[in-house]
């Protein structure tokens, strides 16, 4: 939620951002480069900048949920709000 909030605040200021969780594979190396101590684990990074007009956007495909999700059991329907 914190990263999402930062990204929304950046957008409100006219900036674009991109979360990058693949940094977790390189957290030790990146932590050394940015000077983060052992008590500050690096989980993700956020690229921040201005959008370059006229550049085609890269859209990646998504796997169907049947390929990535397994439903186990049935949950009772829960109302969104009670009055």
C-alpha positions as CSV (number, residue, x, y, z in Angstrom):
1,X,0.0,0.0,0.0
2,X,2.9,2.4,0.7
3,X,4.3,2.0,-2.8
4,X,0.8,2.5,-4.4
5,X,0.3,5.7,-2.3
6,X,3.7,7.1,-3.4
7,X,2.9,6.2,-7.0
8,X,-0.5,8.0,-6.8
9,X,1.2,11.1,-5.2
10,X,3.7,11.1,-8.1
11,X,1.0,11.0,-10.6
12,X,-0.8,13.9,-8.9
13,X,2.4,15.9,-9.5
14,X,2.6,15.0,-13.2
15,X,5.2,12.2,-12.9
16,X,5.1,8.6,-14.0
17,X,6.4,5.7,-12.0
18,X,7.0,1.9,-12.4
19,X,7.3,-0.5,-9.5
20,X,10.1,-3.0,-9.9
21,X,9.9,-6.0,-7.6
22,X,12.5,-8.0,-9.5
23,X,15.1,-6.1,-7.4
24,X,14.4,-8.7,-4.7
25,X,16.7,-11.1,-6.6
26,X,19.5,-8.6,-6.4
27,X,18.7,-7.1,-3.0
28,X,22.2,-7.7,-1.5
29,X,24.0,-6.1,-4.4
30,X,21.6,-3.1,-4.6
31,X,21.6,-2.6,-0.8
32,X,25.4,-2.4,-0.9
33,X,25.3,0.2,-3.8
34,X,22.7,2.4,-2.1
35,X,24.2,2.0,1.3
36,X,21.4,0.3,3.1
37,X,22.4,-1.5,6.2
38,X,21.6,-5.0,7.2
39,X,18.6,-3.8,9.2
40,X,17.0,-2.3,6.0
41,X,16.0,-5.0,3.6
42,X,15.3,-3.9,0.0
43,X,12.0,-5.3,-1.2
44,X,11.3,-3.2,-4.3
45,X,12.3,-0.1,-6.2
46,X,10.3,2.5,-8.0
47,X,11.5,4.2,-11.2
48,X,10.3,7.8,-11.4
49,X,10.3,10.1,-14.4
50,X,8.5,12.0,-17.1
51,X,6.6,10.3,-19.9
52,X,8.3,10.6,-23.3
53,X,5.6,11.5,-25.8
54,X,5.2,9.5,-29.0
55,X,6.9,6.3,-27.6
56,X,4.8,3.2,-28.1
57,X,3.7,1.6,-24.8
58,X,4.8,-1.9,-24.1
59,X,1.8,-4.1,-23.1
60,X,2.6,-7.5,-21.8
61,X,0.1,-10.4,-21.9
62,X,-1.4,-12.0,-18.8
63,X,-1.9,-15.7,-18.2
64,X,-5.5,-16.8,-17.7
65,X,-6.5,-17.2,-14.1
66,X,-7.0,-20.9,-14.6
67,X,-3.3,-21.2,-15.2
68,X,-2.2,-19.3,-12.1
69,X,-4.9,-19.7,-9.4
70,X,-6.3,-22.7,-7.6
71,X,-9.5,-22.4,-5.7
72,X,-9.8,-24.7,-2.7
73,X,-13.2,-25.1,-1.0
74,X,-16.0,-22.6,-1.1
75,X,-16.1,-19.4,0.9
76,X,-19.6,-18.2,1.9
77,X,-20.7,-15.0,0.2
78,X,-19.9,-12.0,2.4
79,X,-21.9,-8.8,2.1
80,X,-19.8,-5.7,1.3
81,X,-21.5,-3.6,3.9
82,X,-24.1,-4.2,6.6
83,X,-26.7,-1.7,7.7
